[in-house]
């Protein structure tokens, strides 16, 4: 995807996003489990970044992890970047949008063994769903 991050006007973004979305996407917050409107969405399509619109996850990569957050076993190639996250007393891998740098969630190695073995645990407030027929 893009080599350089797109420039974000934070004041304009605060007007575009809900306060919860802004806190999660730009301040690395986390939504409460089992509250995402996208948790049980299984329509065909693409999940995109709520900030920049970049396609991040195909709907066929989504699975029910039982954790309370939308979970995916893989991303679209080049759609995300990974950063070490040692906050909250644990070592995790943060997932960010490769285009705008927004925080999406974290990735863990406890996903479906039959596919990638990865569980991208993503805040639903970070995503928009573009349905395909």
The first five atom37 places (N, CA, C, CB, O) and aatype in JSON, in Angstrom:
{
  "aatype": [20, 20, 20, 20, 20, 20, 20, 20, 20, 20, 20, 20, 20, 20, 20, 20, 20, 20, 20, 20, 20, 20, 20, 20, 20, 20, 20, 20, 20, 20, 20, 20, 20, 20, 20, 20, 20, 20, 20, 20, 20, 20, 20, 20, 20, 20, 20, 20, 20, 20, 20, 20, 20, 20, 20, 20, 20, 20, 20, 20, 20, 20, 20, 20, 20, 20, 20, 20, 20, 20, 20, 20, 20, 20, 20, 20, 20, 20, 20, 20, 20, 20, 20, 20, 20, 20, 20, 20, 20, 20, 20, 20, 20, 20, 20, 20, 20, 20, 20, 20, 20, 20, 20, 20, 20, 20, 20, 20, 20, 20, 20, 20, 20, 20, 20, 20, 20, 20, 20, 20, 20, 20, 20, 20, 20, 20, 20, 20, 20, 20, 20, 20, 20],
  "atom_mask": [
    [1, 1, 1, 1, 1],
    [1, 1, 1, 1, 1],
    [1, 1, 1, 1, 1],
    [1, 1, 1, 1, 1],
    [1, 1, 1, 1, 1],
    [1, 1, 1, 1, 1],
    [1, 1, 1, 1, 1],
    [1, 1, 1, 1, 1],
    [1, 1, 1, 1, 1],
    [1, 1, 1, 1, 1],
    [1, 1, 1, 1, 1],
    [1, 1, 1, 1, 1],
    [1, 1, 1, 1, 1],
    [1, 1, 1, 1, 1],
    [1, 1, 1, 1, 1],
    [1, 1, 1, 1, 1],
    [1, 1, 1, 1, 1],
    [1, 1, 1, 1, 1],
    [1, 1, 1, 1, 1],
    [1, 1, 1, 1, 1],
    [1, 1, 1, 1, 1],
    [1, 1, 1, 1, 1],
    [1, 1, 1, 1, 1],
    [1, 1, 1, 1, 1],
    [1, 1, 1, 1, 1],
    [1, 1, 1, 1, 1],
    [1, 1, 1, 1, 1],
    [1, 1, 1, 1, 1],
    [1, 1, 1, 1, 1],
    [1, 1, 1, 1, 1],
    [1, 1, 1, 1, 1],
    [1, 1, 1, 1, 1],
    [1, 1, 1, 1, 1],
    [1, 1, 1, 1, 1],
    [1, 1, 1, 1, 1],
    [1, 1, 1, 1, 1],
    [1, 1, 1, 1, 1],
    [1, 1, 1, 1, 1],
    [1, 1, 1, 1, 1],
    [1, 1, 1, 1, 1],
    [1, 1, 1, 1, 1],
    [1, 1, 1, 1, 1],
    [1, 1, 1, 1, 1],
    [1, 1, 1, 1, 1],
    [1, 1, 1, 1, 1],
    [1, 1, 1, 1, 1],
    [1, 1, 1, 1, 1],
    [1, 1, 1, 1, 1],
    [1, 1, 1, 1, 1],
    [1, 1, 1, 1, 1],
    [1, 1, 1, 1, 1],
    [1, 1, 1, 1, 1],
    [1, 1, 1, 1, 1],
    [1, 1, 1, 1, 1],
    [1, 1, 1, 1, 1],
    [1, 1, 1, 1, 1],
    [1, 1, 1, 1, 1],
    [1, 1, 1, 1, 1],
    [1, 1, 1, 1, 1],
    [1, 1, 1, 1, 1],
    [1, 1, 1, 1, 1],
    [1, 1, 1, 1, 1],
    [1, 1, 1, 1, 1],
    [1, 1, 1, 1, 1],
    [1, 1, 1, 1, 1],
    [1, 1, 1, 1, 1],
    [1, 1, 1, 1, 1],
    [1, 1, 1, 1, 1],
    [1, 1, 1, 1, 1],
    [1, 1, 1, 1, 1],
    [1, 1, 1, 1, 1],
    [1, 1, 1, 1, 1],
    [1, 1, 1, 1, 1],
    [1, 1, 1, 1, 1],
    [1, 1, 1, 1, 1],
    [1, 1, 1, 1, 1],
    [1, 1, 1, 1, 1],
    [1, 1, 1, 1, 1],
    [1, 1, 1, 1, 1],
    [1, 1, 1, 1, 1],
    [1, 1, 1, 1, 1],
    [1, 1, 1, 1, 1],
    [1, 1, 1, 1, 1],
    [1, 1, 1, 1, 1],
    [1, 1, 1, 1, 1],
    [1, 1, 1, 1, 1],
    [1, 1, 1, 1, 1],
    [1, 1, 1, 1, 1],
    [1, 1, 1, 1, 1],
    [1, 1, 1, 1, 1],
    [1, 1, 1, 1, 1],
    [1, 1, 1, 1, 1],
    [1, 1, 1, 1, 1],
    [1, 1, 1, 1, 1],
    [1, 1, 1, 1, 1],
    [1, 1, 1, 1, 1],
    [1, 1, 1, 1, 1],
    [1, 1, 1, 1, 1],
    [1, 1, 1, 1, 1],
    [1, 1, 1, 1, 1],
    [1, 1, 1, 1, 1],
    [1, 1, 1, 1, 1],
    [1, 1, 1, 1, 1],
    [1, 1, 1, 1, 1],
    [1, 1, 1, 1, 1],
    [1, 1, 1, 1, 1],
    [1, 1, 1, 1, 1],
    [1, 1, 1, 1, 1],
    [1, 1, 1, 1, 1],
    [1, 1, 1, 1, 1],
    [1, 1, 1, 1, 1],
    [1, 1, 1, 1, 1],
    [1, 1, 1, 1, 1],
    [1, 1, 1, 1, 1],
    [1, 1, 1, 1, 1],
    [1, 1, 1, 1, 1],
    [1, 1, 1, 1, 1],
    [1, 1, 1, 1, 1],
    [1, 1, 1, 1, 1],
    [1, 1, 1, 1, 1],
    [1, 1, 1, 1, 1],
    [1, 1, 1, 1, 1],
    [1, 1, 1, 1, 1],
    [1, 1, 1, 1, 1],
    [1, 1, 1, 1, 1],
    [1, 1, 1, 1, 1],
    [1, 1, 1, 1, 1],
    [1, 1, 1, 1, 1],
    [1, 1, 1, 1, 1],
    [1, 1, 1, 1, 1],
    [1, 1, 1, 1, 1],
    [1, 1, 1, 1, 1],
    [1, 1, 1, 1, 1]
  ],
  "atom_positions": [
    [[0.84, -1.18, 0.0], [0.0, 0.0, 0.0], [0.89, 1.24, 0.0], [-0.96, 0.0, 1.22], [2.01, 1.2, -0.51]],
    [[0.41, 2.34, 0.56], [1.14, 3.6, 0.49], [2.42, 3.55, 1.32], [0.26, 4.74, 0.97], [2.43, 3.0, 2.42]],
    [[3.5, 4.13, 0.77], [4.78, 4.19, 1.48], [4.73, 5.22, 2.6], [5.92, 4.52, 0.51], [5.24, 4.97, 3.69]],
    [[4.12, 6.37, 2.35], [4.02, 7.43, 3.34], [2.6, 7.47, 3.87], [4.44, 8.8, 2.74], [1.64, 7.29, 3.13]],
    [[2.48, 7.73, 5.17], [1.15, 7.83, 5.78], [0.44, 9.06, 5.24], [1.26, 7.89, 7.33], [1.05, 10.11, 5.03]],
    [[-0.85, 8.93, 5.03], [-1.62, 10.08, 4.6], [-1.69, 11.09, 5.74], [-3.04, 9.67, 4.15], [-1.67, 10.71, 6.91]],
    [[-1.78, 12.34, 5.4], [-1.87, 13.4, 6.39], [-3.3, 13.45, 6.93], [-1.46, 14.78, 5.79], [-4.26, 13.43, 6.16]],
    [[-3.43, 13.5, 8.24], [-4.73, 13.51, 8.89], [-4.93, 14.86, 9.57], [-4.85, 12.35, 9.92], [-4.08, 15.3, 10.34]],
    [[-6.05, 15.51, 9.29], [-6.44, 16.72, 9.99], [-7.27, 16.25, 11.19], [-7.25, 17.72, 9.04], [-8.44, 15.9, 11.06]],
    [[-6.64, 16.27, 12.36], [-7.28, 15.7, 13.56], [-8.58, 16.44, 13.91], [-6.32, 15.76, 14.75], [-9.54, 15.8, 14.36]],
    [[-8.64, 17.76, 13.71], [-9.86, 18.5, 14.03], [-11.01, 18.09, 13.11], [-9.61, 20.02, 13.93], [-12.14, 17.94, 13.56]],
    [[-10.72, 17.91, 11.82], [-11.75, 17.45, 10.88], [-12.17, 16.03, 11.21], [-11.22, 17.52, 9.43], [-13.35, 15.68, 11.12]],
    [[-11.2, 15.21, 11.61], [-11.5, 13.82, 11.95], [-12.4, 13.73, 13.17], [-10.22, 13.04, 12.19], [-13.28, 12.87, 13.24]],
    [[-12.19, 14.61, 14.15], [-13.04, 14.64, 15.35], [-14.49, 14.94, 14.98], [-12.53, 15.68, 16.35], [-15.41, 14.49, 15.66]],
    [[-14.69, 15.7, 13.89], [-16.05, 16.01, 13.44], [-16.67, 14.83, 12.69], [-16.05, 17.25, 12.54], [-17.88, 14.63, 12.74]],
    [[-15.83, 14.06, 11.99], [-16.29, 12.92, 11.18], [-16.64, 11.71, 12.04], [-15.23, 12.54, 10.15], [-17.64, 11.03, 11.8]],
    [[-15.82, 11.43, 13.05], [-15.96, 10.22, 13.86], [-16.77, 10.49, 15.12], [-14.6, 9.67, 14.24], [-16.88, 11.63, 15.57]],
    [[-17.34, 9.43, 15.68], [-17.96, 9.55, 16.99], [-16.84, 9.69, 18.03], [-18.89, 8.32, 17.31], [-15.7, 9.32, 17.74]],
    [[-17.14, 10.2, 19.22], [-16.1, 10.28, 20.26], [-15.47, 8.91, 20.55], [-16.69, 10.86, 21.54], [-14.26, 8.82, 20.78]],
    [[-16.28, 7.84, 20.55], [-15.74, 6.51, 20.8], [-14.79, 6.1, 19.67], [-16.89, 5.48, 20.93], [-13.7, 5.59, 19.94]],
    [[-15.19, 6.32, 18.43], [-14.31, 5.97, 17.31], [-12.99, 6.73, 17.4], [-14.99, 6.27, 15.98], [-11.93, 6.14, 17.21]],
    [[-13.05, 8.01, 17.69], [-11.82, 8.81, 17.76], [-10.91, 8.28, 18.87], [-12.16, 10.3, 18.01], [-9.71, 8.12, 18.66]],
    [[-11.48, 8.01, 20.03], [-10.68, 7.51, 21.16], [-9.98, 6.2, 20.79], [-11.58, 7.3, 22.41], [-8.81, 6.01, 21.12]],
    [[-10.68, 5.3, 20.11], [-10.1, 4.01, 19.75], [-9.08, 4.16, 18.62], [-11.21, 3.02, 19.33], [-7.94, 3.71, 18.74]],
    [[-9.5, 4.79, 17.54], [-8.66, 4.88, 16.33], [-7.43, 5.76, 16.5], [-9.47, 5.39, 15.19], [-6.36, 5.42, 15.99]],
    [[-7.56, 6.88, 17.19], [-6.47, 7.85, 17.25], [-5.76, 7.89, 18.6], [-7.0, 9.21, 16.93], [-4.64, 8.4, 18.69]],
    [[-6.41, 7.35, 19.66], [-5.81, 7.38, 21.0], [-5.6, 5.97, 21.56], [-6.67, 8.19, 21.95], [-5.35, 5.81, 22.75]],
    [[-5.7, 4.97, 20.7], [-5.46, 3.57, 21.05], [-6.36, 3.05, 22.16], [-4.02, 3.4, 21.47], [-5.93, 2.32, 23.04]],
    [[-7.62, 3.43, 22.1], [-8.59, 2.93, 23.06], [-9.08, 1.54, 22.66], [-9.76, 3.9, 23.17], [-8.64, 0.96, 21.67]],
    [[-10.01, 1.03, 23.46], [-10.61, -0.28, 23.2], [-12.1, -0.2, 23.5], [-9.93, -1.4, 24.05], [-12.5, 0.33, 24.54]],
    [[-12.91, -0.73, 22.59], [-14.35, -0.75, 22.86], [-14.66, -1.89, 23.84], [-15.16, -0.91, 21.54], [-13.91, -2.86, 23.94]],
    [[-15.76, -1.75, 24.53], [-16.19, -2.81, 25.45], [-16.53, -4.07, 24.65], [-17.41, -2.35, 26.3], [-17.1, -3.97, 23.56]],
    [[-16.19, -5.25, 25.18], [-16.51, -6.48, 24.46], [-18.02, -6.65, 24.29], [-15.93, -7.69, 25.19], [-18.81, -6.2, 25.11]],
    [[-18.39, -7.31, 23.2], [-19.76, -7.65, 22.86], [-20.65, -6.43, 22.6], [-20.37, -8.48, 23.96], [-21.87, -6.53, 22.69]],
    [[-20.04, -5.26, 22.27], [-20.82, -4.06, 22.0], [-20.79, -3.65, 20.54], [-20.32, -2.91, 22.86], [-21.57, -2.78, 20.14]],
    [[-19.94, -4.22, 19.72], [-19.8, -3.81, 18.33], [-21.0, -4.24, 17.49], [-18.53, -4.38, 17.74], [-21.44, -5.39, 17.56]],
    [[-21.51, -3.3, 16.7], [-22.59, -3.62, 15.76], [-22.12, -4.59, 14.69], [-23.13, -2.33, 15.11], [-22.94, -5.24, 14.04]],
    [[-20.81, -4.7, 14.48], [-20.27, -5.59, 13.45], [-19.92, -6.99, 13.97], [-19.04, -4.97, 12.85], [-19.5, -7.84, 13.2]],
    [[-20.1, -7.22, 15.25], [-19.72, -8.5, 15.85], [-20.37, -9.69, 15.15], [-20.08, -8.51, 17.33], [-19.7, -10.68, 14.87]],
    [[-21.64, -9.59, 14.86], [-22.35, -10.71, 14.25], [-22.71, -10.48, 12.79], [-23.61, -10.99, 15.03], [-23.62, -11.13, 12.27]],
    [[-22.0, -9.57, 12.13], [-22.22, -9.32, 10.7], [-21.41, -10.34, 9.91], [-21.81, -7.86, 10.31], [-20.2, -10.46, 10.08]],
    [[-22.11, -11.08, 9.04], [-21.46, -12.11, 8.22], [-21.8, -11.96, 6.74], [-21.86, -13.5, 8.71], [-21.74, -12.92, 5.98]],
    [[-22.16, -10.73, 6.34], [-22.44, -10.45, 4.93], [-21.15, -10.53, 4.12], [-23.11, -9.05, 4.77], [-20.05, -10.33, 4.65]],
    [[-21.3, -10.82, 2.82], [-20.13, -10.81, 1.93], [-19.73, -9.37, 1.66], [-20.43, -11.56, 0.6], [-20.58, -8.5, 1.46]],
    [[-18.43, -9.13, 1.66], [-17.95, -7.79, 1.39], [-16.58, -7.55, 1.98], [-18.91, -6.77, 1.91], [-15.82, -8.48, 2.23]],
    [[-16.28, -6.28, 2.2], [-14.99, -5.87, 2.73], [-15.19, -4.98, 3.95], [-14.18, -5.13, 1.65], [-16.08, -4.14, 3.99]],
    [[-14.34, -5.2, 4.93], [-14.29, -4.33, 6.1], [-13.19, -3.31, 5.84], [-14.03, -5.15, 7.43], [-12.05, -3.66, 5.53]],
    [[-13.55, -2.02, 5.96], [-12.62, -0.94, 5.64], [-12.32, -0.09, 6.87], [-13.2, -0.06, 4.52], [-13.05, -0.13, 7.86]],
    [[-11.24, 0.67, 6.8], [-10.84, 1.58, 7.87], [-11.84, 2.73, 7.94], [-9.4, 2.12, 7.64], [-12.16, 3.34, 6.92]],
    [[-12.34, 3.02, 9.14], [-13.32, 4.09, 9.34], [-12.71, 5.47, 9.13], [-13.93, 4.0, 10.73], [-13.44, 6.44, 8.94]],
    [[-11.39, 5.59, 9.17], [-10.73, 6.88, 8.97], [-10.49, 7.15, 7.5], [-9.42, 6.93, 9.74], [-10.89, 8.2, 6.99]],
    [[-9.82, 6.22, 6.8], [-9.38, 6.5, 5.43], [-10.06, 5.67, 4.35], [-7.92, 6.28, 5.34], [-9.88, 5.94, 3.16]],
    [[-10.85, 4.67, 4.73], [-11.57, 3.87, 3.76], [-10.78, 2.73, 3.14], [-12.06, 4.74, 2.69], [-11.31, 2.03, 2.27]],
    [[-9.54, 2.53, 3.55], [-8.74, 1.44, 2.98], [-9.37, 0.08, 3.32], [-7.28, 1.51, 3.5], [-9.79, -0.14, 4.45]],
    [[-9.43, -0.81, 2.34], [-9.91, -2.17, 2.6], [-8.89, -2.9, 3.46], [-10.17, -2.94, 1.28], [-7.7, -2.9, 3.16]],
    [[-9.38, -3.52, 4.54], [-8.5, -4.18, 5.51], [-8.7, -5.69, 5.57], [-8.71, -3.6, 6.87], [-7.74, -6.45, 5.56]],
    [[-9.98, -6.11, 5.64], [-10.31, -7.51, 5.82], [-11.43, -7.93, 4.88], [-10.71, -7.79, 7.28], [-12.4, -7.19, 4.72]],
    [[-11.31, -9.09, 4.26], [-12.4, -9.67, 3.49], [-13.34, -10.36, 4.46], [-11.88, -10.66, 2.39], [-12.92, -10.89, 5.48]],
    [[-14.62, -10.36, 4.12], [-15.61, -10.96, 5.02], [-15.37, -12.45, 5.23], [-17.0, -10.75, 4.47], [-15.72, -12.98, 6.29]],
    [[-14.77, -13.14, 4.26], [-14.55, -14.58, 4.44], [-13.4, -14.88, 5.41], [-14.26, -15.23, 3.1], [-13.16, -16.04, 5.73]],
    [[-12.69, -13.85, 5.87], [-11.64, -14.04, 6.88], [-12.18, -13.88, 8.3], [-10.5, -13.04, 6.64], [-11.46, -14.1, 9.27]],
    [[-13.45, -13.48, 8.42], [-14.05, -13.24, 9.73], [-14.52, -14.55, 10.36], [-15.24, -12.25, 9.61], [-15.04, -15.43, 9.68]],
    [[-14.31, -14.67, 11.66], [-14.79, -15.84, 12.38], [-15.22, -15.45, 13.79], [-13.69, -16.93, 12.45], [-14.86, -14.38, 14.28]],
    [[-16.01, -16.3, 14.42], [-16.49, -16.05, 15.78], [-15.48, -16.61, 16.76], [-17.9, -16.68, 16.01], [-15.37, -17.82, 16.94]],
    [[-14.74, -15.71, 17.41], [-13.71, -16.13, 18.36], [-14.26, -16.3, 19.76], [-12.56, -15.14, 18.37], [-13.6, -16.89, 20.62]],
    [[-15.47, -15.78, 20.01], [-16.05, -15.85, 21.35], [-15.47, -14.82, 22.3], [-15.85, -17.22, 21.91], [-15.8, -14.84, 23.49]],
    [[-14.62, -13.93, 21.81], [-13.95, -12.95, 22.67], [-14.76, -11.67, 22.87], [-12.6, -12.6, 22.1], [-14.51, -10.93, 23.82]],
    [[-15.73, -11.41, 21.98], [-16.52, -10.2, 22.08], [-16.1, -9.1, 21.12], [-16.45, -9.69, 23.46], [-16.71, -8.03, 21.11]],
    [[-15.08, -9.36, 20.32], [-14.64, -8.4, 19.31], [-14.65, -9.08, 17.94], [-13.23, -7.86, 19.63], [-14.42, -10.28, 17.85]],
    [[-14.93, -8.33, 16.88], [-14.81, -8.91, 15.54], [-13.41, -9.49, 15.36], [-15.11, -7.85, 14.44], [-12.41, -8.83, 15.68]],
    [[-13.33, -10.71, 14.86], [-12.05, -11.4, 14.7], [-11.89, -11.91, 13.28], [-11.93, -12.57, 15.7], [-12.85, -12.34, 12.64]],
    [[-10.67, -11.84, 12.81], [-10.33, -12.24, 11.44], [-9.07, -13.09, 11.5], [-10.12, -11.0, 10.51], [-8.23, -12.9, 12.38]],
    [[-8.93, -14.04, 10.56], [-7.73, -14.88, 10.56], [-6.64, -14.36, 9.63], [-8.09, -16.29, 10.18], [-5.52, -14.87, 9.63]],
    [[-6.98, -13.33, 8.82], [-5.96, -12.73, 7.96], [-6.43, -11.36, 7.48], [-5.64, -13.64, 6.76], [-7.62, -11.06, 7.49]],
    [[-5.46, -10.55, 7.05], [-5.75, -9.23, 6.5], [-5.56, -9.28, 5.0], [-4.86, -8.14, 7.14], [-5.05, -10.26, 4.46]],
    [[-5.95, -8.23, 4.33], [-5.61, -8.1, 2.92], [-4.12, -7.74, 2.84], [-6.5, -7.0, 2.21], [-3.61, -7.03, 3.7]],
    [[-3.43, -8.22, 1.82], [-1.98, -7.96, 1.72], [-1.64, -6.47, 1.77], [-1.45, -8.56, 0.43], [-2.19, -5.67, 1.02]],
    [[-0.73, -6.12, 2.67], [-0.26, -4.75, 2.8], [-1.21, -3.79, 3.48], [0.06, -4.24, 1.48], [-0.9, -2.6, 3.57]],
    [[-2.35, -4.26, 3.96], [-3.37, -3.37, 4.51], [-3.06, -2.88, 5.92], [-4.69, -4.07, 4.51], [-3.53, -1.82, 6.32]],
    [[-2.29, -3.65, 6.67], [-2.01, -3.29, 8.06], [-0.51, -3.32, 8.34], [-2.75, -4.23, 9.03], [0.28, -3.9, 7.59]],
    [[-0.15, -2.68, 9.44], [1.21, -2.73, 9.95], [1.15, -3.21, 11.39], [1.92, -1.33, 9.84], [0.11, -3.13, 12.04]],
    [[2.27, -3.7, 11.87], [2.36, -4.27, 13.2], [3.35, -3.49, 14.04], [2.75, -5.74, 13.14], [4.42, -3.1, 13.57]],
    [[2.98, -3.26, 15.31], [3.85, -2.54, 16.23], [3.84, -3.26, 17.58], [3.4, -1.05, 16.39], [2.8, -3.73, 18.03]],
    [[4.99, -3.33, 18.2], [5.06, -3.92, 19.54], [4.33, -3.01, 20.52], [6.55, -4.13, 19.99], [4.47, -1.79, 20.47]],
    [[3.54, -3.62, 21.38], [2.75, -2.89, 22.38], [3.0, -3.53, 23.74], [1.22, -2.89, 22.01], [2.51, -4.63, 24.01]],
    [[3.75, -2.84, 24.59], [4.06, -3.35, 25.92], [3.25, -2.66, 27.02], [5.54, -3.18, 26.21], [3.59, -2.75, 28.2]],
    [[2.18, -1.98, 26.63], [1.33, -1.31, 27.61], [0.44, -2.32, 28.32], [0.47, -0.23, 26.93], [0.29, -3.45, 27.87]],
    [[-0.13, -1.9, 29.42], [-1.06, -2.72, 30.21], [-0.41, -3.97, 30.78], [-2.25, -3.12, 29.36], [-1.1, -4.96, 31.03]],
    [[0.9, -3.94, 31.0], [1.59, -5.02, 31.68], [1.73, -6.31, 30.89], [0.89, -5.32, 32.93], [1.97, -7.37, 31.46]],
    [[1.57, -6.22, 29.56], [1.72, -7.42, 28.73], [2.35, -7.03, 27.41], [0.35, -8.13, 28.51], [2.3, -5.87, 27.0]],
    [[2.94, -8.0, 26.75], [3.53, -7.76, 25.43], [2.56, -8.26, 24.38], [4.92, -8.47, 25.3], [2.22, -9.44, 24.33]],
    [[2.12, -7.33, 23.52], [1.18, -7.68, 22.47], [1.66, -7.06, 21.16], [-0.27, -7.19, 22.81], [2.63, -6.3, 21.14]],
    [[0.98, -7.41, 20.07], [1.28, -6.82, 18.78], [0.08, -6.0, 18.34], [1.64, -7.92, 17.72], [-1.01, -6.54, 18.09]],
    [[0.29, -4.69, 18.24], [-0.75, -3.77, 17.8], [-0.9, -3.85, 16.28], [-0.43, -2.32, 18.25], [0.08, -4.04, 15.56]],
    [[-2.13, -3.71, 15.82], [-2.44, -3.69, 14.39], [-2.92, -2.28, 14.04], [-3.53, -4.77, 14.01], [-3.84, -1.76, 14.66]],
    [[-2.26, -1.66, 13.03], [-2.65, -0.33, 12.58], [-2.9, -0.34, 11.08], [-1.56, 0.71, 12.94], [-2.38, -1.2, 10.36]],
    [[-3.7, 0.6, 10.62], [-3.95, 0.76, 9.19], [-2.67, 1.24, 8.52], [-5.13, 1.76, 8.92], [-2.04, 2.19, 8.99]],
    [[-2.27, 0.59, 7.44], [-1.02, 0.97, 6.78], [-1.14, 2.3, 6.05], [-0.61, -0.11, 5.8], [-0.12, 2.93, 5.76]],
    [[-2.34, 2.75, 5.74], [-2.51, 4.02, 5.02], [-2.52, 5.22, 5.96], [-3.79, 3.99, 4.22], [-1.82, 6.2, 5.71]],
    [[-3.3, 5.15, 7.03], [-3.45, 6.33, 7.89], [-2.85, 6.16, 9.28], [-4.91, 6.67, 8.03], [-2.8, 7.11, 10.06]],
    [[-2.39, 4.96, 9.61], [-1.75, 4.72, 10.9], [-2.7, 4.58, 12.07], [-0.82, 5.82, 11.19], [-2.25, 4.52, 13.22]],
    [[-3.99, 4.52, 11.82], [-4.96, 4.42, 12.91], [-4.89, 3.06, 13.6], [-6.37, 4.66, 12.38], [-4.67, 2.03, 12.96]],
    [[-5.08, 3.09, 14.91], [-5.11, 1.87, 15.73], [-6.38, 1.09, 15.41], [-5.06, 2.22, 17.26], [-7.48, 1.64, 15.35]],
    [[-6.21, -0.23, 15.19], [-7.35, -1.1, 14.89], [-7.61, -2.11, 15.99], [-7.13, -1.83, 13.58], [-8.76, -2.4, 16.3]],
    [[-6.57, -2.64, 16.59], [-6.68, -3.68, 17.61], [-5.35, -4.37, 17.78], [-7.77, -4.69, 17.25], [-4.29, -3.74, 17.7]],
    [[-5.41, -5.68, 18.02], [-4.19, -6.47, 18.24], [-4.31, -7.82, 17.53], [-3.94, -6.69, 19.75], [-5.41, -8.25, 17.19]],
    [[-3.17, -8.46, 17.3], [-3.16, -9.79, 16.69], [-2.55, -10.77, 17.68], [-2.37, -9.79, 15.34], [-1.57, -10.46, 18.37]],
    [[-3.14, -11.96, 17.74], [-2.7, -13.01, 18.66], [-2.5, -14.31, 17.89], [-3.72, -13.21, 19.81], [-3.02, -14.47, 16.78]],
    [[-1.77, -15.23, 18.46], [-1.47, -16.51, 17.82], [-2.42, -17.62, 18.27], [-0.03, -16.92, 18.12], [-2.02, -18.79, 18.34]],
    [[-3.67, -17.29, 18.57], [-4.63, -18.29, 19.03], [-5.85, -18.38, 18.1], [-5.09, -17.98, 20.45], [-6.96, -18.7, 18.54]],
    [[-5.63, -18.1, 16.82], [-6.7, -18.18, 15.84], [-6.87, -19.59, 15.32], [-6.45, -17.23, 14.69], [-6.21, -20.51, 15.8]],
    [[-7.73, -19.77, 14.34], [-8.0, -21.11, 13.79], [-6.75, -21.76, 13.21], [-9.08, -21.02, 12.72], [-6.12, -21.23, 12.29]],
    [[-6.4, -22.91, 13.74], [-5.21, -23.64, 13.28], [-5.37, -24.1, 11.83], [-4.94, -24.84, 14.18], [-4.38, -24.26, 11.12]],
    [[-6.61, -24.31, 11.39], [-6.86, -24.79, 10.03], [-6.55, -23.71, 8.99], [-8.31, -25.24, 9.89], [-6.42, -24.03, 7.8]],
    [[-6.43, -22.45, 9.41], [-6.12, -21.38, 8.46], [-4.74, -20.82, 8.8], [-7.21, -20.24, 8.49], [-3.73, -21.49, 8.59]],
    [[-4.68, -19.6, 9.33], [-3.39, -18.95, 9.59], [-2.89, -19.11, 11.01], [-3.49, -17.49, 9.28], [-1.72, -18.88, 11.29]],
    [[-3.78, -19.52, 11.92], [-3.41, -19.58, 13.33], [-3.42, -18.21, 13.99], [-2.05, -20.2, 13.49], [-3.11, -18.09, 15.18]],
    [[-3.78, -17.17, 13.25], [-3.81, -15.81, 13.77], [-5.24, -15.41, 14.13], [-3.23, -14.82, 12.75], [-6.2, -15.87, 13.52]],
    [[-5.34, -14.53, 15.14], [-6.63, -13.92, 15.5], [-6.41, -12.42, 15.55], [-7.18, -14.48, 16.87], [-5.84, -11.89, 16.51]],
    [[-6.89, -11.75, 14.51], [-6.85, -10.3, 14.49], [-8.08, -9.85, 15.27], [-6.84, -9.72, 13.02], [-9.21, -9.93, 14.78]],
    [[-7.85, -9.38, 16.48], [-8.91, -8.94, 17.39], [-9.08, -7.44, 17.17], [-8.56, -9.28, 18.92], [-8.27, -6.64, 17.64]],
    [[-10.13, -7.07, 16.45], [-10.28, -5.71, 15.93], [-11.49, -5.03, 16.56], [-10.41, -5.73, 14.4], [-12.57, -5.62, 16.66]],
    [[-11.31, -3.79, 16.96], [-12.42, -2.98, 17.47], [-13.38, -2.69, 16.32], [-11.91, -1.65, 18.11], [-12.99, -2.12, 15.3]],
    [[-14.63, -3.09, 16.48], [-15.61, -2.87, 15.42], [-15.82, -1.4, 15.1], [-16.92, -3.49, 15.81], [-16.18, -1.06, 13.98]],
    [[-15.6, -0.52, 16.08], [-15.75, 0.92, 15.85], [-14.73, 1.44, 14.85], [-15.62, 1.67, 17.17], [-14.89, 2.54, 14.33]],
    [[-13.69, 0.68, 14.58], [-12.65, 1.07, 13.63], [-13.01, 0.73, 12.2], [-11.33, 0.41, 14.0], [-12.35, 1.17, 11.26]],
    [[-14.06, -0.05, 12.03], [-14.37, -0.61, 10.72], [-15.7, -0.12, 10.16], [-14.39, -2.11, 10.81], [-16.62, 0.23, 10.9]],
    [[-15.75, -0.1, 8.84], [-17.01, 0.06, 8.12], [-17.15, -1.17, 7.24], [-17.04, 1.41, 7.27], [-16.15, -1.74, 6.8]],
    [[-18.38, -1.59, 6.97], [-18.63, -2.77, 6.16], [-19.19, -2.34, 4.81], [-19.6, -3.74, 6.87], [-20.22, -1.68, 4.74]],
    [[-18.49, -2.72, 3.75], [-18.97, -2.5, 2.39], [-19.45, -3.84, 1.86], [-17.87, -1.89, 1.46], [-18.64, -4.73, 1.58]],
    [[-20.76, -3.98, 1.73], [-21.34, -5.26, 1.31], [-21.19, -5.45, -0.19], [-22.81, -5.34, 1.71], [-21.28, -4.5, -0.97]],
    [[-20.97, -6.71, -0.59], [-20.93, -7.11, -1.99], [-22.03, -8.14, -2.2], [-19.53, -7.69, -2.4], [-22.35, -8.92, -1.3]],
    [[-22.58, -8.14, -3.36], [-23.62, -9.15, -3.67], [-22.97, -10.44, -4.11], [-24.6, -8.65, -4.76], [-23.67, -11.41, -4.41]]
  ]
}
